[in-house]
Amino acid sequence: MSVIVYIEHWDNKFKKLSFELITYSVKLADMLGTEAIALSIGNVPEQELQKLGKYGIKRILSVDNESITKFDSQVYSRVISEIAAGESAKAIVLANNNAGKSLAPRISVRLQAAIASGVNQLPESVSPFVVNKRVFSGSALARIHLTSEITVITLSQNSFDLVENPAEPVIESANVSLEQLSSKIEIKDIQKQTGKLLLQDAEVVVSGGRGMKTPDNWAPLVELAELLNGATACSRPVSDEGWRPHEEHTGQTGKIISPNLYIAAGISGATQHLAGISSSKYIVAINTDKDAPIFDAAQYGIVGDASKVLPKLVEAVKVMKSS
Ligand SMILES: Cc1cc2nc3c(=O)[nH]c(=O)nc-3n(C[C@H](O)[C@H](O)[C@H](O)COP(=O)(O)OP(=O)(O)OC[C@H]3O[C@@H](n4cnc5c(N)ncnc54)[C@H](O)[C@@H]3O)c2cc1C
């Protein structure tokens, strides 16, 4: 029995999300009375793989095959399923990001496994297997009973604190059958956006709504995001108006994100907006209306005019950074 955790890499490097997955899986394996095994696919250097050991993983399987050069959910899900079956995995853990969301259902079908997506905490119990997850934009908690032998879990980013638990992992090269690696899809080229922090990857997001009044008022919001090494976002009407680009729009019809900190300036907190940001760890709302629904979703609130509050926050962060 084991817990298999698939650890994606970005240009052969891991991120904080990778370490969150390791921390979660090691604890899940403890609950199940078994070991967690990290699975890496692609050409990740040994030095990078060793970094996973800091969070308690003792065994790493590395699939580094020349036929796998680009992410292909069909091939990757076959590889993960084959390895999970070979290791008698009781649970398979993935990130609840684009890659994880494309892999988890395929693995679930292959292994006849129940699936819980976007969980943000360890199971309440493992026998029976019961996990909780936030639903309806975070306004309710669903208790999910998973009754199959094997469970597939996707973990929301920033939902689980890192716990250092240094181990010296054994790295093994894992072989998979060539048949598993053949693909019907040929990915010719991947063009990546460079030089800009992607919204989904940002730990801090500063976001503006219609309460910002005009696109000319965005400068302090952008400056605050830059000072905090974060990204900028907006509500849908703002991008519909063309005040900000569509790729910044968060919510039901936009990007779904879970940063550590989401600062919402002049955003009312409509359900459709909250659907994209409610799994943020901390939400700070700035709004002139003390009864705006965003305050119900926020841990911290400032009742005030965003055009006055944001410049003050910028100054405060500058002072903090210079001291
Ligand atoms: C099918 C459907 C899908 C949708 N999908 C999305 C989605 O994905 N994302 C999304 O965001 N919306 C979505 N919407 C729209 C959503 O319902 C809301 O209309 C929208 O989120 C409101 O945007 P807002 O909060 O910026 O604007 P408003 O609702 O106009 O709120 C502006 C807020 O700013 C405050 N304010 C005013 N002046 C100031 C000031 N000077 N300083 C500070 N605060 C101030 C106001 O008190 C108010 O709370 C969707 C709607 C539908 C029907």
The ligand as an SDF file (V2000), in Angstrom:
LIG
                    3D

 53 58  0  0  0  0  0  0  0  0999 V2000
  -23.3370   34.2550  -15.5590 C   0  0  0  0  0  0  0  0  0  0  0  0
  -22.5230   35.3100  -14.8750 C   0  0  0  0  0  0  0  0  0  0  0  0
  -21.1680   35.0980  -14.6940 C   0  0  0  0  0  0  0  0  0  0  0  0
  -20.3870   36.0680  -14.0580 C   0  0  0  0  0  0  0  0  0  0  0  0
  -19.0640   35.8390  -13.8830 N   0  0  0  0  0  0  0  0  0  0  0  0
  -18.3180   36.7290  -13.2040 C   0  0  0  0  0  0  0  0  0  0  0  0
  -16.9370   36.4900  -12.9410 C   0  0  0  0  0  0  0  0  0  0  0  0
  -16.3660   35.4910  -13.3430 O   0  0  0  0  0  0  0  0  0  0  0  0
  -16.2550   37.4150  -12.2430 N   0  0  0  0  0  0  0  0  0  0  0  0
  -16.8300   38.5570  -11.7680 C   0  0  0  0  0  0  0  0  0  0  0  0
  -16.1350   39.3750  -11.1360 O   0  0  0  0  0  0  0  0  0  0  0  0
  -18.1340   38.8100  -12.0240 N   0  0  0  0  0  0  0  0  0  0  0  0
  -18.8950   37.9470  -12.7230 C   0  0  0  0  0  0  0  0  0  0  0  0
  -20.1860   38.2170  -12.9830 N   0  0  0  0  0  0  0  0  0  0  0  0
  -20.7140   39.5380  -12.6060 C   0  0  0  0  0  0  0  0  0  0  0  0
  -21.0720   39.6150  -11.1330 C   0  0  0  0  0  0  0  0  0  0  0  0
  -22.4090   39.1800  -10.9460 O   0  0  0  0  0  0  0  0  0  0  0  0
  -20.9650   41.0660  -10.6070 C   0  0  0  0  0  0  0  0  0  0  0  0
  -21.7810   41.8880  -11.3890 O   0  0  0  0  0  0  0  0  0  0  0  0
  -19.5560   41.6220  -10.6500 C   0  0  0  0  0  0  0  0  0  0  0  0
  -18.6650   40.7470   -9.9780 O   0  0  0  0  0  0  0  0  0  0  0  0
  -19.5080   42.9700   -9.9630 C   0  0  0  0  0  0  0  0  0  0  0  0
  -18.2690   43.5590  -10.1640 O   0  0  0  0  0  0  0  0  0  0  0  0
  -17.7310   44.6630   -9.1710 P   0  0  0  0  0  0  0  0  0  0  0  0
  -17.7690   44.1340   -7.7900 O   0  0  0  0  0  0  0  0  0  0  0  0
  -16.4540   45.1520   -9.7050 O   0  0  0  0  0  0  0  0  0  0  0  0
  -18.7670   45.8620   -9.3840 O   0  0  0  0  0  0  0  0  0  0  0  0
  -19.9820   46.3550   -8.5180 P   0  0  0  0  0  0  0  0  0  0  0  0
  -20.9390   45.2780   -8.2000 O   0  0  0  0  0  0  0  0  0  0  0  0
  -20.4990   47.5520   -9.2200 O   0  0  0  0  0  0  0  0  0  0  0  0
  -19.3310   46.7870   -7.1170 O   0  0  0  0  0  0  0  0  0  0  0  0
  -18.4890   47.8680   -6.9580 C   0  0  0  0  0  0  0  0  0  0  0  0
  -18.1530   47.9470   -5.4710 C   0  0  0  0  0  0  0  0  0  0  0  0
  -17.2530   49.0060   -5.2740 O   0  0  0  0  0  0  0  0  0  0  0  0
  -17.6300   49.7160   -4.0980 C   0  0  0  0  0  0  0  0  0  0  0  0
  -17.1180   51.0830   -4.2570 N   0  0  0  0  0  0  0  0  0  0  0  0
  -17.6700   52.1350   -4.9500 C   0  0  0  0  0  0  0  0  0  0  0  0
  -16.8500   53.1950   -4.8810 N   0  0  0  0  0  0  0  0  0  0  0  0
  -15.7760   52.8090   -4.1520 C   0  0  0  0  0  0  0  0  0  0  0  0
  -14.5890   53.4600   -3.7610 C   0  0  0  0  0  0  0  0  0  0  0  0
  -14.3290   54.7370   -4.1010 N   0  0  0  0  0  0  0  0  0  0  0  0
  -13.6990   52.7760   -3.0010 N   0  0  0  0  0  0  0  0  0  0  0  0
  -13.9410   51.4940   -2.6380 C   0  0  0  0  0  0  0  0  0  0  0  0
  -15.0600   50.8270   -2.9740 N   0  0  0  0  0  0  0  0  0  0  0  0
  -15.9430   51.4730   -3.7380 C   0  0  0  0  0  0  0  0  0  0  0  0
  -19.1240   49.5990   -4.0460 C   0  0  0  0  0  0  0  0  0  0  0  0
  -19.5740   49.7850   -2.7070 O   0  0  0  0  0  0  0  0  0  0  0  0
  -19.3580   48.2060   -4.5810 C   0  0  0  0  0  0  0  0  0  0  0  0
  -19.3640   47.2720   -3.5030 O   0  0  0  0  0  0  0  0  0  0  0  0
  -20.9900   37.2740  -13.6100 C   0  0  0  0  0  0  0  0  0  0  0  0
  -22.3490   37.4620  -13.7750 C   0  0  0  0  0  0  0  0  0  0  0  0
  -23.1030   36.5010  -14.3960 C   0  0  0  0  0  0  0  0  0  0  0  0
  -24.5930   36.7180  -14.5630 C   0  0  0  0  0  0  0  0  0  0  0  0
  1  2  1  0
  2  3  1  0
  2 52  2  0
  3  4  2  0
  4  5  1  0
  4 50  1  0
  5  6  2  0
  6  7  1  0
  6 13  1  0
  7  8  2  0
  7  9  1  0
  9 10  1  0
 10 11  2  0
 10 12  1  0
 12 13  2  0
 13 14  1  0
 14 15  1  0
 14 50  1  0
 15 16  1  0
 16 17  1  0
 16 18  1  0
 18 19  1  0
 18 20  1  0
 20 21  1  0
 20 22  1  0
 22 23  1  0
 23 24  1  0
 24 25  2  0
 24 26  1  0
 24 27  1  0
 27 28  1  0
 28 29  2  0
 28 30  1  0
 28 31  1  0
 31 32  1  0
 32 33  1  0
 33 34  1  0
 33 48  1  0
 34 35  1  0
 35 36  1  0
 35 46  1  0
 36 37  1  0
 36 45  1  0
 37 38  2  0
 38 39  1  0
 39 40  1  0
 39 45  2  0
 40 41  1  0
 40 42  2  0
 42 43  1  0
 43 44  2  0
 44 45  1  0
 46 47  1  0
 46 48  1  0
 48 49  1  0
 50 51  2  0
 51 52  1  0
 52 53  1  0
M  END
$$$$
